[in-house]
């Protein structure tokens, strides 16, 4: 989609520092290597790299407009230079302008856990739905990967086209004020907070800080907006109670709820989805009881916007786990739960419960890396993680990372035997030990924070 000079100035409030004759530009990009002829290049200053250094490269590749917040070398008579106060804010303003221009229904999802899974499920449902007499297949935009921050969310909305009728965006945060700004950019019609738990404590300081930050989503919906409230999470329930607009509740006592849950190991789960007096059976491809909550939350979002129960069922049954998020795998007859994408205390607990519930006569083996961004609570939470491993009666525990000794101490204090706990020096060492001990019928859980790259254990094991 193209941009005019007038639109860029209206969106960003910038001024022209150098003007070229060309008035129509191409797509907005922030990576100079992705610039094409006619592109608008936004020079972002990050923690490690400053995009202003790459303006010359963007010009060589054909950028017709560059947006900067300081003087840069290399501009030419063929390029328009727009000067703004802050290029990161300008990127968000451009995304907001496009969101307002095309006016899809925007659904925003935040929470300490389950954001990506809920987003994937909701997108699958809406792709099956009919709203206002229009079939939505192929007309749903969603966040790809974890593009949920002050750069990623704008880049998602900048992909909007006139054909999109629904946009489902994920909102992440690790410091105060981020959710409010992201909600300003997305201007959501519908919002959901999946859960509030100990995550990103390094930036948000406490659970109360996490709740305040997540609660900004409910406080920044468009007028007349709707929220889906997880009644099973007491902090989310309190945040929802303060909202004065339309609410849809979900959870064990919600208007949308699951009954008759059957965990089917690697085959996923079955349950009956209830929406008021209506009900239908659902077969879900996702592992773990906690993903039932994500499915019911996604259903509440869709039903709240008018999707049929039949569309909800079809969408949930088509939805597939995202890579490295409770993804079922196998090796030499052993089952593997690949949940290596990220970790915090609540998601670790959910994953360990899932591992413990797996059937079969083999061993339950947890392969865990450190949890990041827990601030002062890190030591306590890693010790508690070890206690949780012991409580769930996991047969063997493999650990990686600087906090491994604390996890081991917690597991030992919970009654786990010394001989059942192995601390590896690297991913390869853990894989080598596993290769000699894993048997057909065993189940492995592989999980840790993103920086731990725990998927390398699985790669080495298979390699």
N, C-alpha and C positions, 0 to 999 in steps of 0.2 A: 504494500500500500504506500502511496506517495504522500509527501508532505509539501505544503506550500510554505514559502517564507513567512507569510502572514500567520499561518497556523503555528509555526514554531515560536514566533515572537509572542503570540497570544497565549500559548501554553506555558512558556517559561518566564515571561516577563523580562526577557533579555533584551539586549540592544545590539545593533549591528556594528561590529568593530571594523569589518572590511566587507564590502558588498560586491558580489559578482552579478553578472546579468541573469544567470540561470535562476528561475523562480520556483521550479518544481524539483523536488528531491526524492530520493528513494527511502529505503527503510532505515530506522535508527539502529546503530550497532555500537557496542562498547569495546569490542575486540578488534584491534586494527587488522588482524590477519583475516577477518571476515568482511572487511570493507569491499564493496563492489562499486563499479562506476555509478556515480550519482548518490551514494549513501550519505547519511548524516552520521558523523562520528562524534560520540560524546566522550570527552576526555575525563575519565574518572580517576581520582586520586585514592589509591588503596593503601593498606598498611605496608605493603612491600613494593608495589609498582605505582608509578604515576603516569596515567594515560597521556598527559601532556607531552611526555617524552616520545610518544608514538605518533604524534600528529604528522610529522614528515612521512612516516610509512603510510599512514592513512591517505595522505595526499597523493603519494605515488600510486596507490591502488585505485585512485579515482574518486575519493570523497569529494562531494560537491558542497558540503557544509560541515563545519566543525563547531562544536559547542565547547567553550572553555571558560575557566574562571581566572585565568592569568594569561599574560602574553606568552606566545609560543613562536618559535622560529619556523620558517619554511612555508608560510602561507603564500598563495599565488593569486593572480588576478582572476583565476578561474574558480576560486573557492570563496564562499561566503563564511565569514567568521562571526559567530554570535557569542557575545560575552555575557555571562550570568554570574550571580553571586556564589553559587554552589552547584557544580555539575551533577552531583548525586541527587540533589533536590530537583534539578531540572529534568533528570531522567524520570523521576517519579511524576513530575508535572506533565511530561509528555504522555506517559502511560495513562494518567487520569483523564487527560484531554481525549484520548482515543476511546477510553471506557465510556465517557459521557457522549461522545459523538455517535457510537454504534449502539449504545444503550442495551446491552444484553442483561438478563437477570444474572446477578453476580452472587455466588455462594462462597463465603469465606470460612475456612476451617483452621482453627488453631487448637492448641492443647499440648500437654507434656508428652503424651503418647498417642499413637494411632492416627496422626494427621494424614500421612501418606496413604495408609490403607483405607481410611474413610473416604479420602478424595478419590481413590481409584474405584471404590465401590459406587460412590455417588455418580461418578462420570459414566460408569457402565449402566447404571439405572437410567440416567437421563438420555443416554443414547437409545434406549428402548422406549422412551416416553413420548407422549403426545401432549403438548401444552397449547391451550388456546386454539385448538384445531390444527396445530402444525406438528408434524412428526419431526423429532429432533435429531434423528440419525445423521451424523456428519456435521451437526451444527453445534456441537459442544466443545468448548475449549477447556483445557485443564492444565494445571501446573505439571511440567515434565520434571522428573527427578525430584530434587529438593530445591528447586528455584523458588525459595520462600522468603528471601530476605530483601533488603532495600535495593538490591540490584536484580535479583532473580524475579521477584514479583512484577516489577515494571516490565522486564523483558517478556514475561508471560503475557501481560495485557497488551503489549505492543504487537503481539501476534494476532490480535483480534481482527476479524474481517466482518463486513456487513452481514455475511451469512450466519455468523455465530449468534445463537439465541440465548445460550447459557454459558457462563464462564465459572469454572470451579477452581478457586485459588487457595493455595496453602499459605498460611501465615506463620512464620517462625520468629523467634526472638531469643536473644541472650543478654539484653540490657534494657533498662527502662526507657520507655518512649517509642520503642520500635513498632509495637503493635498499633499504637495510635497513628503513627505516620503511615504504616502499611494500609490501615483501614481508611485513612484519608484518600490514599491513592486509589484503592479498589472500590470505595463507596459501596459496600455490600448491601444487597437486599435481604439476604439471609445469612445468619451466622451460627456457628456451633463451636463450643469449647469441649473437646473430647474428654479431657481430664486435667486435673491440676495435681502435680506431684513433684518430687525433688528432682529438678532438672535445671541446668544452667544457673545453679546457685552462686557460682563465681561472680556472675554479673547481676543477678537478681536478689542475692543475699539470703533469702529465706523463703519458706513456703508461702508466707503472707505476701512477699514480694512477687512471687510467681503468680499468685492469684490476682493481685492488683494488675499486673501487666497483661495477663490473659483476659481479664475482665474489660480491658479497653476495647475489645472487639464488640461486646454487647453495647458499650456506651457510644460507639461510633458508627452504627448502622445508619443507612438512609432513613429518612422519615417514613413511617409506616412499615418498617422492617420487621422481620420474623426471626425468632431464635429457636433452636432445638436445644433442650435442656436435659442433660444426663442426670437423672434423679439418683443414680447409684453413686455419684461422686458428691460428697457433702459440700465441698468448696464450690463446685460448679452449681450445685443446687442453690447455694446462697447468692452467688452472682446472678443466677437467673431470677431469683425472687425480687431483685431490685429493678428488673427490666419492666417497663410499663406497657410495652407493646404486645403483639401476638406471640404466643409461646406454644411450642409442641413439646411435650415431655416424652422421654423414652427411658427405658430401664425396667427393672423388675416390677415397679409400680407405675410405670409410665403409660401414656395412651398408646404408645408403640412399644412393643415388648416381644421377647422370645420365650417360648414355652417348649417343653419336651426336648431339650437339647441332648443330642447324641454325638459324642466325640468318636470319630472313626479313624483314628491314627492318621496315616499318610493320605487317606481319602478325604480328609477334611471333616466337616461337621454337618449335621442335619438338625433342623429345628422347625417349629411352627411359628411363623411371624404373625403377630396379632396387632391389628390397628383398630382400636375400639372393639366393635363386635365382629369385625371382619377378620378372617384368618386364612393363611395359605402355607403349605409346606415349602421349605427352602433347603436346597442342598448347596452348601458352601465349600469352595475349594481350599479355604484357609484353615490352617492348623490353630488349635488353641481356643479355650473358652473365651479369652479376652477379645478375640476377633468377632465373637457374636455381638459384643457391645458396639464395635465399630460398624458392623452390618446393620444393626438396629438404628444407630445414629444416622447412617447414610439413608436408610429407609425413611426416617423421620424428616430429613431434609427434603427428600423427593415428594413425599406425601404432602408436606406443608406447602409445596408449590403447585400441587394439583396433579401429580403423577398418579396413575392407577396402581392398585395393588398387583395387578398382573405384570405391569412394567417393572415394578420393584423386584418381583420374583425373578423375572427373566434376567434383569441386570445383575442381581446378586449371584445368580448361578453362572453367569458368563464371566464375572470378575475374576482376575487371576492375581496371585501374590506378586508383588514387585520384587525384583531381584534382591536377594540377601535380606528379605524381611519375612521371617517365618516361612522360608522357601523349603519345600520338601525335596530331598535328594537322597542318593544312596551310594554305597561303595562296598563291593564284595559282600552283598547281602545284609549289610548294616544300614539302618535308616539314619538319615542326617537331617537335622533341623538347622538350616543355614539362616541365622538371624544376625549376620555379621555387620549389617550396615551401621548400627549405632546402638547405644546402651545408656540407660540411666537406672536408678534403683527400682522403679516401678516396672519398667520393661524387662529387667532382669528377673524380677519375681514372677512375672507372667510367663516368661520363657521357661523358667525352671519348673513351674507348675505344669506346663505343657509337656516338657520332657518326662516328668515323673508320671504323668497320666498315660504315656504311650504303652500299648500292650506288648505282649511277647514275653519270653522267658529270659531274654538277654539282659546285659547290663545297661544301665543309664549312665552316660558319660557326659560330663559338662566340660567344655573347653572354653575358658573365659579370659578375656583381656580386661584391662583397666577401664573404669568409667571416668570420663573427663568432665571438666567444668563444674565440679561440685564444691569448689572453694574450700572453706574451713570445714565443711562437713565431709570431705573426702575420706579421711581416715575412718571416721565412724561408719560411713556408708559401706566402705569396702569390708570392714569387719562384719557388719550386719549381713553383707552378701554371703560371706562364708558361713554364717549361722544359718542362712536360708538354704544353702546347699545341703547342709547336714539335716535340716528339718524336713526337706523334701526326700530324704533318704536316697540321694544320688550315690551311685556305686563308686564312681571314680571322678576325680577332679584334676584337670590340667589348667595351669595358670601361666599367664604372660604379663609382664609389665612391672613397673616400680612398686605398685601396690599389692603385688602377689603375696608377699609375706603376711600382710594384714588379712587378706582373704583366707589364707591358710590358717592363721591363728583363730579366726572366727569359726572356720569349719571344725578345727580341733576342739575348740571350746564347746561346740555343739555336739560333739561325740563322734566325729568322723575320724577314722584311723589314720595315723601318720603315713602308713604304707599306701594309702589310697589317694594321696595328694602329691602331684608332681608339678614342680615349677620349672618351666623350660627357659633356656637362655635365648631362644629365638623361635620363629615359626617352624623352621625346618626340624629343629630338635624335638618339638612337640609332635610333629607329623611322624618322625621316625619312631618315636616311642609308641604312638598310636598304631602304626602299621604292624608292629609286633604283638599288639594286644587286642585289637578290635576283632570281634568274631561275628559271624552271621547271626542275625537276630538282635544284636546290640542297637542302641539308639544313641546318637551323638548330638549334642547341642553346641553350636559354634557361635559365640557372641562376644561383643566388646564395642567400645566407642570407635567412631570412624577412624580416628588417628591410629588405632591399634591394628587396623587392616587384618582382622582375624581370618578373612577369606583366604589369606595366604597359607594358612594351615591346611585348609581343604585343598587348595591347589597343589601343595607339596604332597599331601596324602595321595591324591589321585595321580600325581606325576610320578 
